[in-house]
Amino acid sequence: MKMPTSLLKQSIIGLAFYAGLRYMPFFERVSGDSMCPTIHNGDRVITNLVLLPPARVGLDDIVVMEVYEKNRRYIKRVVAV
């Protein structure tokens, strides 16, 4: 069965839009000193929405966790796996 051209174009545009949002960088300002001496209060960091499975996160990696209830993001170092 042949897919209509307009549906194919819409699918490609939708997929490109989703991929662009998923990998688009976000600029965050750090608030707090819990990551010193690596990241200091007031520093700016670049993050993205790449979701890694837990098996890919390793010791000493820096991760960003989003807590929806508090509408905040936390930057933390992995200290145990």
C-alpha positions in Angstrom: 0.0 0.0 0.0 1.4 3.4 -1.0 1.4 6.1 1.6 0.0 9.5 0.6 2.7 12.1 0.0 1.2 14.6 2.4 1.1 12.0 5.2 4.7 11.1 4.5 5.8 14.7 4.6 3.9 15.3 7.9 5.5 12.2 9.5 9.0 13.4 8.5 8.4 16.9 9.8 6.9 15.5 13.1 9.9 13.2 13.6 12.4 16.0 12.9 10.6 18.3 15.3 10.6 15.6 18.0 14.3 14.8 17.5 15.1 18.6 17.5 13.4 19.1 20.9 14.9 15.9 22.4 18.5 16.9 21.6 18.1 20.6 21.8 20.5 22.1 24.4 19.1 23.9 27.4 21.1 26.5 29.3 20.8 26.3 33.1 22.2 28.5 35.9 23.5 26.6 38.9 22.0 27.6 42.3 23.9 26.2 45.3 27.4 24.9 46.2 26.7 21.2 46.4 28.8 20.4 43.3 31.9 22.5 44.3 34.7 22.4 43.2 33.5 21.1 39.8 30.5 23.4 39.3 30.1 26.6 41.4 27.1 28.7 42.4 26.1 31.0 39.5 27.8 28.9 36.8 26.0 28.2 33.6 25.8 24.7 32.2 24.4 23.2 29.0 22.1 20.2 29.3 19.9 18.2 27.0 17.0 15.8 27.2 18.9 12.6 26.3 17.5 9.9 28.4 20.0 7.2 29.3 19.1 3.8 30.6 20.4 3.3 34.1 23.0 0.8 32.8 24.7 3.6 30.9 25.1 5.9 33.8 28.5 5.3 35.5 30.4 6.3 38.6 31.4 10.0 38.7 29.0 11.0 35.9 27.1 14.2 36.3 23.4 13.9 35.8 20.5 16.3 35.8 17.3 15.1 37.5 14.0 16.9 37.0 11.6 16.8 40.0 8.2 17.7 38.6 6.5 18.2 42.0 8.9 21.0 42.8 9.3 22.2 39.2 13.1 22.1 39.6 16.1 20.4 38.1 19.0 19.1 40.3 22.6 18.5 39.1 24.3 15.7 40.9 27.3 13.4 40.7 26.8 9.7 40.7 28.7 8.3 43.7 27.6 4.7 43.6 26.2 2.3 41.0 
